């Protein structure tokens, strides 16, 4: 589910290539799956710096190994802190004018301050800033926290939206384990996903919240 959400977030109209070097900042990186998926798709397009942030020392060490395995030419920096404890000095020098901020399954949690994370965004803003925010749909309160983050950027003159998608268990069918593996829509007892939840798919269908956008620094 995590992989499928991230892949869908990087689908068109999100840029399918970059023509200049970029920096990835993976906020709440866990074991680095979001950065790995990004690098698998783009690392030959000049993704030469990755900054990983996570409070778990074990997870962030694993994330660093994963990123170096996928993109061995990339510089990897780790910050082992909770989001609210991260300071601008921890981020260090961002070497590129294009920054891709990955927020995978993190903006919907309760354990951070939205004003603090937004202050960090303001401090690291470069010429081109991409925000890839993905989450499962848990409830409307959790989704609203993600939208509170996005609303901060919406009034900026350089705001461009790529994805604004919600798929819930009650809404239109998006994906399930069987469809992800086979690439075709198969539901029913023989596929292990019965009973049907509704006419749109099985009871095990996946959810997603995508908020993917870009802000260009016009100053």
ZAGU-75250 format. One record per residue: residue number from 1; residue in three letters; x, y, z of N, C-alpha, C, O in turn. Coordinates in steps of 0.2 Angstrom, whole numbers, plus 5000, padded with zeros to 4 digits. Layout:
NUM; Ala; X; Y; Z; X; Y; Z; X; Y; Z; X; Y; Z
...
END
This chain:
1; Unk; 5004; 4994; 5000; 5000; 5000; 5000; 5004; 5006; 5000; 5003; 5011; 4996
2; Unk; 5010; 5006; 5004; 5014; 5012; 5005; 5017; 5013; 4998; 5018; 5019; 4995
3; Unk; 5020; 5008; 4995; 5023; 5008; 4988; 5018; 5011; 4983; 5020; 5015; 4979
4; Unk; 5012; 5008; 4983; 5007; 5010; 4978; 5005; 5018; 4978; 5005; 5021; 4973
5; Unk; 5005; 5020; 4985; 5003; 5027; 4986; 5008; 5031; 4983; 5007; 5036; 4980
6; Unk; 5015; 5030; 4985; 5020; 5034; 4983; 5021; 5034; 4975; 5022; 5039; 4972
7; Unk; 5020; 5028; 4972; 5021; 5028; 4965; 5015; 5032; 4961; 5016; 5035; 4956
8; Unk; 5009; 5032; 4964; 5004; 5036; 4961; 5005; 5043; 4962; 5003; 5047; 4958
9; Unk; 5008; 5045; 4968; 5010; 5052; 4969; 5015; 5055; 4964; 5015; 5061; 4962
10; Unk; 5019; 5051; 4961; 5024; 5053; 4957; 5022; 5052; 4949; 5026; 5053; 4945
11; Unk; 5016; 5050; 4948; 5013; 5049; 4942; 5012; 5056; 4939; 5011; 5061; 4942
12; Unk; 5011; 5056; 4932; 5009; 5062; 4929; 5002; 5065; 4932; 4998; 5061; 4934
13; Unk; 5002; 5071; 4933; 5006; 5077; 4930; 5012; 5079; 4934; 5015; 5084; 4932
14; Unk; 5014; 5075; 4939; 5020; 5077; 4942; 5026; 5076; 4937; 5025; 5071; 4933
15; Unk; 5031; 5080; 4937; 5036; 5080; 4932; 5039; 5073; 4932; 5040; 5070; 4937
16; Unk; 5040; 5071; 4926; 5043; 5064; 4925; 5050; 5064; 4923; 5054; 5059; 4923
17; Unk; 5053; 5070; 4923; 5060; 5071; 4923; 5062; 5078; 4926; 5058; 5083; 4926
18; Unk; 5068; 5079; 4928; 5071; 5085; 4930; 5077; 5087; 4926; 5081; 5082; 4925
19; Unk; 5078; 5093; 4925; 5083; 5095; 4920; 5089; 5098; 4924; 5094; 5101; 4921
20; Unk; 5089; 5098; 4931; 5094; 5101; 4935; 5095; 5097; 4941; 5090; 5093; 4943
21; Unk; 5100; 5097; 4945; 5101; 5093; 4951; 5096; 5095; 4956; 5094; 5100; 4957
22; Unk; 5094; 5090; 4960; 5089; 5091; 4965; 5091; 5088; 4972; 5095; 5083; 4972
23; Unk; 5088; 5090; 4977; 5089; 5087; 4984; 5083; 5084; 4986; 5077; 5087; 4986
24; Unk; 5083; 5078; 4989; 5077; 5075; 4992; 5078; 5076; 5000; 5083; 5075; 5003
25; Unk; 5072; 5078; 5003; 5072; 5078; 5010; 5066; 5074; 5012; 5060; 5075; 5010
26; Unk; 5068; 5068; 5016; 5063; 5063; 5017; 5061; 5064; 5025; 5065; 5062; 5029
27; Unk; 5055; 5067; 5026; 5053; 5069; 5033; 5049; 5063; 5036; 5044; 5061; 5033
28; Unk; 5052; 5061; 5042; 5049; 5055; 5045; 5050; 5049; 5040; 5045; 5045; 5038
29; Unk; 5056; 5047; 5038; 5058; 5043; 5033; 5057; 5036; 5034; 5056; 5032; 5029
30; Unk; 5056; 5034; 5041; 5056; 5026; 5042; 5062; 5023; 5039; 5068; 5025; 5040
31; Unk; 5061; 5018; 5035; 5066; 5014; 5032; 5068; 5016; 5025; 5072; 5013; 5022
32; Unk; 5065; 5022; 5023; 5067; 5025; 5017; 5064; 5023; 5011; 5066; 5024; 5006
33; Unk; 5058; 5020; 5012; 5054; 5018; 5006; 5053; 5023; 5001; 5054; 5023; 4995
34; Unk; 5050; 5029; 5003; 5049; 5035; 4999; 5055; 5037; 4995; 5054; 5038; 4989
35; Unk; 5060; 5038; 4998; 5066; 5040; 4995; 5069; 5035; 4990; 5071; 5036; 4984
36; Unk; 5068; 5028; 4992; 5070; 5023; 4987; 5066; 5023; 4981; 5069; 5023; 4975
37; Unk; 5060; 5024; 4982; 5055; 5024; 4976; 5057; 5030; 4971; 5057; 5029; 4965
38; Unk; 5058; 5036; 4974; 5060; 5042; 4971; 5066; 5040; 4967; 5066; 5042; 4961
39; Unk; 5071; 5038; 4970; 5078; 5037; 4967; 5077; 5032; 4961; 5081; 5032; 4956
40; Unk; 5073; 5027; 4962; 5073; 5021; 4957; 5070; 5025; 4951; 5072; 5022; 4945
41; Unk; 5066; 5030; 4951; 5063; 5033; 4946; 5067; 5039; 4943; 5067; 5040; 4937
42; Unk; 5071; 5042; 4947; 5074; 5049; 4945; 5081; 5049; 4947; 5084; 5054; 4945
43; Unk; 5084; 5044; 4950; 5091; 5046; 4952; 5096; 5048; 4946; 5101; 5051; 4948
44; Unk; 5095; 5045; 4941; 5099; 5047; 4935; 5097; 5054; 4932; 5101; 5056; 4928
45; Unk; 5092; 5057; 4935; 5090; 5064; 4933; 5093; 5069; 4939; 5090; 5074; 4940
46; Unk; 5099; 5067; 4941; 5103; 5072; 4945; 5101; 5072; 4952; 5102; 5078; 4956
47; Unk; 5097; 5067; 4955; 5096; 5067; 4962; 5102; 5066; 4966; 5104; 5060; 4967
48; Unk; 5106; 5071; 4968; 5113; 5069; 4971; 5113; 5071; 4978; 5119; 5070; 4981
49; Unk; 5108; 5072; 4982; 5108; 5074; 4989; 5102; 5071; 4992; 5096; 5073; 4990
50; Unk; 5102; 5067; 4997; 5096; 5065; 5001; 5098; 5067; 5009; 5103; 5065; 5011
51; Unk; 5092; 5070; 5012; 5093; 5071; 5019; 5087; 5067; 5022; 5081; 5068; 5020
52; Unk; 5089; 5063; 5026; 5084; 5058; 5030; 5083; 5060; 5037; 5087; 5062; 5040
53; Unk; 5076; 5061; 5039; 5074; 5063; 5046; 5070; 5058; 5049; 5064; 5056; 5046
54; Unk; 5072; 5055; 5055; 5067; 5050; 5058; 5070; 5050; 5065; 5076; 5050; 5066
55; Unk; 5065; 5049; 5070; 5068; 5048; 5077; 5071; 5041; 5079; 5074; 5041; 5084
56; Unk; 5070; 5036; 5075; 5072; 5030; 5076; 5079; 5029; 5073; 5080; 5029; 5067
57; Unk; 5084; 5028; 5077; 5091; 5027; 5075; 5091; 5020; 5071; 5095; 5020; 5066
58; Unk; 5088; 5015; 5073; 5088; 5009; 5069; 5085; 5010; 5062; 5088; 5008; 5057
59; Unk; 5079; 5013; 5062; 5076; 5014; 5055; 5080; 5019; 5051; 5081; 5017; 5045
60; Unk; 5083; 5024; 5053; 5086; 5029; 5049; 5093; 5026; 5047; 5095; 5028; 5041
61; Unk; 5096; 5022; 5050; 5102; 5018; 5048; 5100; 5014; 5042; 5104; 5013; 5037
62; Unk; 5095; 5010; 5043; 5092; 5006; 5037; 5090; 5010; 5031; 5092; 5008; 5026
63; Unk; 5087; 5016; 5032; 5085; 5020; 5027; 5092; 5022; 5023; 5092; 5023; 5017
64; Unk; 5097; 5024; 5027; 5103; 5026; 5023; 5106; 5021; 5019; 5108; 5022; 5013
65; Unk; 5106; 5015; 5022; 5109; 5009; 5018; 5104; 5008; 5012; 5107; 5007; 5006
66; Unk; 5098; 5008; 5012; 5093; 5007; 5007; 5095; 5013; 5001; 5095; 5011; 4995
67; Unk; 5095; 5019; 5003; 5096; 5024; 4998; 5103; 5024; 4995; 5103; 5025; 4989
68; Unk; 5108; 5022; 4998; 5115; 5021; 4995; 5115; 5015; 4991; 5118; 5015; 4986
69; Unk; 5111; 5010; 4992; 5110; 5004; 4988; 5107; 5006; 4981; 5109; 5004; 4976
70; Unk; 5102; 5010; 4982; 5098; 5012; 4976; 5102; 5017; 4972; 5102; 5017; 4965
71; Unk; 5105; 5022; 4975; 5108; 5027; 4972; 5115; 5028; 4975; 5116; 5033; 4979
72; Unk; 5120; 5024; 4973; 5126; 5024; 4976; 5130; 5031; 4975; 5135; 5032; 4979
73; Unk; 5129; 5035; 4970; 5132; 5041; 4969; 5130; 5047; 4973; 5132; 5053; 4973
74; Unk; 5124; 5046; 4977; 5121; 5051; 4980; 5124; 5052; 4987; 5125; 5047; 4991
75; Unk; 5124; 5059; 4989; 5126; 5060; 4996; 5120; 5059; 5001; 5115; 5062; 4999
76; Unk; 5121; 5056; 5006; 5116; 5055; 5011; 5117; 5057; 5018; 5123; 5056; 5021
77; Unk; 5113; 5062; 5021; 5114; 5064; 5027; 5108; 5062; 5032; 5102; 5062; 5029
78; Unk; 5109; 5060; 5038; 5104; 5058; 5042; 5103; 5063; 5048; 5108; 5065; 5051
79; Unk; 5097; 5064; 5050; 5095; 5068; 5056; 5091; 5063; 5060; 5085; 5062; 5059
80; Unk; 5093; 5061; 5066; 5089; 5056; 5070; 5086; 5061; 5076; 5088; 5061; 5081
81; Unk; 5080; 5063; 5074; 5076; 5068; 5078; 5069; 5067; 5077; 5067; 5065; 5071
82; Unk; 5065; 5069; 5082; 5057; 5070; 5080; 5057; 5076; 5076; 5061; 5081; 5076
83; Unk; 5051; 5077; 5072; 5050; 5083; 5068; 5051; 5089; 5072; 5053; 5094; 5070
84; Unk; 5047; 5089; 5078; 5047; 5095; 5082; 5054; 5097; 5085; 5055; 5103; 5087
85; Unk; 5059; 5093; 5085; 5065; 5094; 5087; 5070; 5096; 5082; 5076; 5098; 5083
86; Unk; 5068; 5095; 5076; 5073; 5097; 5070; 5073; 5105; 5070; 5068; 5108; 5070
87; Unk; 5080; 5107; 5069; 5081; 5114; 5068; 5084; 5115; 5061; 5087; 5111; 5058
88; Unk; 5084; 5122; 5059; 5087; 5123; 5052; 5094; 5121; 5052; 5097; 5119; 5047
89; Unk; 5098; 5122; 5057; 5105; 5120; 5057; 5106; 5113; 5056; 5111; 5111; 5054
90; Unk; 5101; 5109; 5058; 5102; 5101; 5057; 5101; 5100; 5050; 5105; 5095; 5048
91; Unk; 5098; 5103; 5046; 5097; 5102; 5039; 5103; 5103; 5035; 5105; 5100; 5031
92; Unk; 5107; 5108; 5037; 5113; 5110; 5034; 5113; 5113; 5028; 5107; 5116; 5026
93; Unk; 5118; 5112; 5024; 5118; 5116; 5017; 5114; 5112; 5012; 5116; 5106; 5011
94; Unk; 5109; 5115; 5009; 5106; 5112; 5003; 5109; 5114; 4997; 5109; 5120; 4995
95; Unk; 5112; 5109; 4993; 5117; 5111; 4988; 5113; 5113; 4981; 5116; 5115; 4977
96; Unk; 5107; 5111; 4981; 5103; 5112; 4975; 5098; 5117; 4975; 5095; 5118; 4980
97; Unk; 5096; 5120; 4969; 5090; 5124; 4969; 5083; 5121; 4968; 5078; 5125; 4968
98; Unk; 5083; 5115; 4967; 5077; 5111; 4967; 5077; 5106; 4973; 5081; 5102; 4974
99; Unk; 5072; 5107; 4977; 5071; 5102; 4983; 5064; 5099; 4983; 5059; 5102; 4981
100; Unk; 5065; 5092; 4984; 5059; 5088; 4984; 5058; 5086; 4991; 5062; 5082; 4994
101; Unk; 5052; 5088; 4994; 5051; 5086; 5001; 5046; 5080; 5001; 5040; 5081; 4998
102; Unk; 5048; 5075; 5004; 5044; 5069; 5004; 5041; 5068; 5011; 5044; 5068; 5016
103; Unk; 5034; 5068; 5011; 5030; 5067; 5017; 5026; 5061; 5017; 5020; 5061; 5014
104; Unk; 5029; 5055; 5018; 5025; 5049; 5017; 5023; 5045; 5023; 5027; 5043; 5027
105; Unk; 5016; 5045; 5024; 5013; 5043; 5030; 5016; 5046; 5037; 5017; 5043; 5042
106; Unk; 5016; 5053; 5036; 5019; 5057; 5042; 5015; 5063; 5044; 5014; 5064; 5050
107; Unk; 5012; 5066; 5039; 5008; 5072; 5040; 5002; 5071; 5044; 4999; 5076; 5046
108; Unk; 4999; 5065; 5044; 4993; 5063; 5047; 4994; 5061; 5054; 4989; 5060; 5058
109; Unk; 5000; 5061; 5057; 5001; 5059; 5064; 5000; 5065; 5069; 5000; 5071; 5066
110; Unk; 4999; 5064; 5075; 4998; 5069; 5080; 5004; 5072; 5083; 5004; 5077; 5086
111; Unk; 5010; 5068; 5082; 5016; 5070; 5086; 5020; 5075; 5083; 5026; 5074; 5083
112; Unk; 5017; 5081; 5080; 5021; 5086; 5078; 5017; 5092; 5077; 5011; 5092; 5077
113; Unk; 5021; 5098; 5077; 5017; 5104; 5077; 5017; 5107; 5070; 5023; 5108; 5067
114; Unk; 5011; 5108; 5067; 5011; 5111; 5060; 5015; 5117; 5059; 5019; 5118; 5054
115; Unk; 5014; 5122; 5064; 5018; 5129; 5063; 5025; 5128; 5063; 5029; 5131; 5060
116; Unk; 5028; 5123; 5067; 5035; 5122; 5067; 5037; 5119; 5061; 5043; 5121; 5058
117; Unk; 5034; 5114; 5058; 5036; 5111; 5051; 5036; 5116; 5046; 5040; 5116; 5041
118; Unk; 5031; 5121; 5046; 5030; 5126; 5041; 5036; 5131; 5042; 5038; 5134; 5037
119; Unk; 5038; 5132; 5048; 5044; 5137; 5049; 5050; 5134; 5046; 5054; 5138; 5043
120; Unk; 5051; 5127; 5046; 5056; 5124; 5043; 5056; 5125; 5035; 5061; 5126; 5032
121; Unk; 5050; 5124; 5033; 5049; 5124; 5025; 5051; 5131; 5023; 5054; 5132; 5018
122; Unk; 5049; 5136; 5027; 5051; 5143; 5025; 5058; 5144; 5025; 5061; 5148; 5021
123; Unk; 5062; 5141; 5030; 5069; 5142; 5030; 5073; 5138; 5025; 5078; 5140; 5024
124; Unk; 5070; 5133; 5022; 5074; 5129; 5017; 5071; 5130; 5010; 5074; 5127; 5005
125; Unk; 5067; 5135; 5009; 5064; 5136; 5003; 5069; 5138; 4998; 5073; 5143; 4999
126; Unk; 5069; 5135; 4992; 5074; 5136; 4987; 5070; 5139; 4980; 5064; 5141; 4981
127; Unk; 5073; 5139; 4975; 5070; 5141; 4968; 5064; 5137; 4966; 5059; 5140; 4965
128; Unk; 5064; 5130; 4967; 5059; 5126; 4965; 5058; 5121; 4971; 5063; 5118; 4973
129; Unk; 5052; 5121; 4974; 5051; 5117; 4980; 5045; 5112; 4978; 5039; 5114; 4977
130; Unk; 5046; 5106; 4979; 5041; 5101; 4978; 5039; 5097; 4984; 5043; 5096; 4988
131; Unk; 5032; 5096; 4985; 5030; 5093; 4991; 5025; 5087; 4989; 5020; 5088; 4986
132; Unk; 5028; 5081; 4991; 5024; 5075; 4990; 5022; 5072; 4996; 5025; 5069; 5000
133; Unk; 5015; 5073; 4997; 5012; 5072; 5004; 5007; 5066; 5002; 5002; 5067; 4999
134; Unk; 5008; 5060; 5005; 5004; 5054; 5004; 5003; 5051; 5011; 5006; 5051; 5016
135; Unk; 4997; 5048; 5011; 4994; 5045; 5018; 4989; 5040; 5016; 4985; 5041; 5011
136; Unk; 4987; 5036; 5020; 4981; 5032; 5020; 4975; 5037; 5022; 4977; 5041; 5026
137; Unk; 4969; 5035; 5020; 4964; 5039; 5023; 4962; 5036; 5029; 4959; 5030; 5029
138; Unk; 4963; 5039; 5035; 4961; 5036; 5041; 4954; 5039; 5044; 4949; 5035; 5045
139; Unk; 4954; 5046; 5044; 4947; 5049; 5045; 4948; 5056; 5043; 4954; 5059; 5041
140; Unk; 4943; 5060; 5043; 4943; 5067; 5040; 4947; 5072; 5044; 4950; 5076; 5042
141; Unk; 4948; 5070; 5051; 4952; 5074; 5055; 4959; 5074; 5053; 4963; 5079; 5053
142; Unk; 4961; 5068; 5052; 4968; 5066; 5050; 4970; 5070; 5043; 4975; 5073; 5042
143; Unk; 4965; 5069; 5038; 4966; 5072; 5032; 4966; 5080; 5032; 4970; 5083; 5029
144; Unk; 4962; 5082; 5037; 4962; 5090; 5038; 4969; 5092; 5040; 4971; 5098; 5038
145; Unk; 4972; 5088; 5044; 4979; 5090; 5046; 4984; 5091; 5040; 4988; 5096; 5040
146; Unk; 4983; 5086; 5035; 4987; 5087; 5029; 4985; 5093; 5025; 4989; 5096; 5023
147; Unk; 4979; 5094; 5025; 4976; 5100; 5021; 4978; 5107; 5025; 4979; 5112; 5021
148; Unk; 4979; 5107; 5031; 4981; 5113; 5034; 4988; 5114; 5032; 4990; 5120; 5031
149; Unk; 4992; 5109; 5031; 4999; 5110; 5029; 4999; 5113; 5022; 5002; 5118; 5020
150; Unk; 4995; 5110; 5017; 4994; 5112; 5010; 4992; 5119; 5010; 4994; 5123; 5006
151; Unk; 4987; 5121; 5014; 4984; 5128; 5013; 4989; 5133; 5014; 4988; 5139; 5012
152; Unk; 4994; 5132; 5018; 4999; 5137; 5019; 5002; 5139; 5013; 5004; 5145; 5012
153; Unk; 5003; 5135; 5008; 5006; 5136; 5002; 5001; 5138; 4996; 5004; 5141; 4991
154; Unk; 4995; 5137; 4997; 4990; 5138; 4991; 4990; 5145; 4989; 4988; 5147; 4983
155; Unk; 4991; 5150; 4993; 4990; 5157; 4992; 4996; 5160; 4989; 4997; 5166; 4987
156; Unk; 5002; 5156; 4988; 5008; 5159; 4986; 5008; 5159; 4978; 5004; 5155; 4975
157; Unk; 5011; 5164; 4975; 5010; 5165; 4968; 5013; 5160; 4964; 5011; 5159; 4958
158; Unk; 5018; 5156; 4967; 5021; 5151; 4963; 5018; 5144; 4964; 5022; 5139; 4963
159; Unk; 5012; 5143; 4967; 5009; 5137; 4968; 5006; 5133; 4962; 5002; 5136; 4958
160; Unk; 5008; 5127; 4961; 5005; 5123; 4956; 5004; 5116; 4959; 5008; 5113; 4962
161; Unk; 4997; 5114; 4958; 4995; 5108; 4961; 4995; 5102; 4956; 4993; 5103; 4950
162; Unk; 4998; 5096; 4958; 4998; 5090; 4953; 4993; 5085; 4955; 4990; 5083; 4951
163; Unk; 4992; 5084; 4961; 4988; 5079; 4964; 4984; 5081; 4970; 4987; 5084; 4974
164; Unk; 4977; 5080; 4970; 4973; 5082; 4976; 4968; 5076; 4976; 4962; 5077; 4973
165; Unk; 4970; 5071; 4978; 4966; 5065; 4978; 4964; 5062; 4984; 4968; 5061; 4989
166; Unk; 4958; 5059; 4985; 4956; 5056; 4991; 4952; 5049; 4989; 4947; 5050; 4985
167; Unk; 4954; 5044; 4991; 4951; 5037; 4990; 4950; 5034; 4997; 4954; 5032; 5001
168; Unk; 4943; 5033; 4999; 4942; 5030; 5005; 4939; 5023; 5004; 4937; 5022; 4998
169; Unk; 4937; 5020; 5009; 4934; 5013; 5009; 4927; 5014; 5006; 4924; 5009; 5004
170; Unk; 4924; 5020; 5008; 4917; 5021; 5006; 4917; 5024; 4999; 4911; 5024; 4996
171; Unk; 4922; 5026; 4996; 4922; 5030; 4990; 4924; 5025; 4984; 4923; 5019; 4984
172; Unk; 4925; 5028; 4978; 4927; 5025; 4972; 4933; 5020; 4973; 4937; 5022; 4977
173; Unk; 4933; 5014; 4970; 4938; 5010; 4970; 4945; 5012; 4967; 4944; 5015; 4962
174; Unk; 4950; 5012; 4971; 4957; 5013; 4968; 4961; 5007; 4967; 4963; 5006; 4962
175; Unk; 4962; 5003; 4973; 4967; 4998; 4972; 4966; 4993; 4978; 4963; 4995; 4983
176; Unk; 4968; 4987; 4977; 4968; 4982; 4982; 4974; 4977; 4981; 4977; 4978; 4976
177; Unk; 4975; 4973; 4985; 4981; 4969; 4985; 4981; 4965; 4978; 4986; 4964; 4975
178; Unk; 4975; 4962; 4977; 4975; 4958; 4971; 4976; 4962; 4964; 4979; 4960; 4960
179; Unk; 4973; 4968; 4964; 4974; 4972; 4958; 4981; 4974; 4957; 4984; 4975; 4952
180; Unk; 4984; 4976; 4963; 4991; 4978; 4963; 4996; 4973; 4960; 5000; 4974; 4956
181; Unk; 4994; 4967; 4962; 4999; 4961; 4960; 4997; 4959; 4953; 5002; 4957; 4949
182; Unk; 4991; 4959; 4951; 4989; 4956; 4944; 4988; 4961; 4939; 4989; 4960; 4933
183; Unk; 4987; 4968; 4941; 4986; 4973; 4936; 4979; 4973; 4933; 4978; 4977; 4928
184; Unk; 4975; 4968; 4935; 4968; 4968; 4932; 4963; 4968; 4938; 4965; 4966; 4944
185; Unk; 4957; 4970; 4937; 4952; 4970; 4943; 4949; 4964; 4943; 4945; 4962; 4939
186; Unk; 4951; 4960; 4948; 4947; 4954; 4950; 4945; 4954; 4957; 4949; 4955; 4962
187; Unk; 4939; 4952; 4958; 4936; 4952; 4965; 4932; 4946; 4966; 4929; 4944; 4961
188; Unk; 4931; 4944; 4972; 4927; 4938; 4973; 4930; 4933; 4977; 4936; 4933; 4979
189; Unk; 4926; 4928; 4979; 4929; 4922; 4984; 4935; 4919; 4981; 4940; 4918; 4985
190; Unk; 4936; 4918; 4975; 4942; 4915; 4972; 4948; 4919; 4973; 4953; 4916; 4972
191; Unk; 4947; 4926; 4974; 4953; 4930; 4974; 4954; 4932; 4981; 4959; 4936; 4983
192; Unk; 4950; 4929; 4986; 4952; 4931; 4993; 4950; 4937; 4995; 4952; 4940; 5001
193; Unk; 4945; 4941; 4992; 4943; 4948; 4994; 4936; 4948; 4994; 4933; 4954; 4994
194; Unk; 4932; 4943; 4996; 4925; 4943; 4997; 4924; 4944; 5004; 4928; 4942; 5008
195; Unk; 4918; 4947; 5006; 4913; 4949; 5002; 4914; 4956; 4999; 4918; 4960; 5002
196; Unk; 4910; 4957; 4994; 4911; 4964; 4991; 4909; 4969; 4996; 4904; 4968; 5000
197; Unk; 4913; 4975; 4996; 4911; 4980; 5001; 4905; 4984; 4998; 4900; 4986; 5001
198; Unk; 4905; 4985; 4991; 4900; 4989; 4987; 4901; 4987; 4980; 4905; 4983; 4978
199; Unk; 4898; 4991; 4976; 4898; 4989; 4969; 4905; 4991; 4966; 4906; 4989; 4960
200; Unk; 4909; 4995; 4969; 4915; 4997; 4967; 4921; 4993; 4968; 4927; 4994; 4966
201; Unk; 4920; 4988; 4972; 4926; 4984; 4974; 4925; 4980; 4980; 4920; 4979; 4983
202; Unk; 4931; 4977; 4982; 4931; 4972; 4988; 4931; 4976; 4995; 4933; 4982; 4995
203; Unk; 4930; 4972; 5000; 4931; 4975; 5007; 4938; 4977; 5009; 4939; 4981; 5013
204; Unk; 4943; 4974; 5005; 4950; 4975; 5007; 4953; 4981; 5002; 4959; 4981; 5002
205; Unk; 4949; 4985; 4999; 4952; 4990; 4995; 4956; 4995; 4999; 4954; 4996; 5005
206; Unk; 4961; 4998; 4996; 4966; 5002; 4999; 4963; 5009; 4999; 4959; 5011; 4994
207; Unk; 4966; 5013; 5003; 4964; 5020; 5003; 4970; 5025; 5002; 4976; 5022; 5003
208; Unk; 4969; 5031; 5000; 4975; 5035; 4999; 4972; 5043; 5000; 4967; 5044; 4998
209; Unk; 4977; 5047; 5002; 4976; 5054; 5002; 4983; 5057; 4999; 4988; 5056; 5001
210; Unk; 4982; 5060; 4993; 4988; 5063; 4990; 4987; 5070; 4989; 4982; 5073; 4987
211; Unk; 4992; 5074; 4992; 4992; 5081; 4991; 4999; 5083; 4988; 5004; 5083; 4992
212; Unk; 5000; 5084; 4982; 5006; 5084; 4978; 5006; 5091; 4975; 5002; 5092; 4970
213; Unk; 5011; 5095; 4976; 5011; 5102; 4973; 5018; 5105; 4973; 5023; 5102; 4976
214; Unk; 5019; 5110; 4970; 5025; 5114; 4969; 5024; 5121; 4970; 5019; 5124; 4969
215; Unk; 5030; 5124; 4973; 5030; 5131; 4975; 5036; 5134; 4972; 5042; 5132; 4974
216; Unk; 5036; 5139; 4967; 5042; 5142; 4965; 5043; 5148; 4969; 5038; 5152; 4970
217; Unk; 5049; 5149; 4971; 5051; 5155; 4974; 5051; 5161; 4969; 5056; 5161; 4966
218; Unk; 5047; 5166; 4970; 5047; 5171; 4965; 5050; 5177; 4967; 5050; 5182; 4964
219; Unk; 5053; 5177; 4973; 5056; 5183; 4976; 5063; 5184; 4973; 5066; 5189; 4975
END
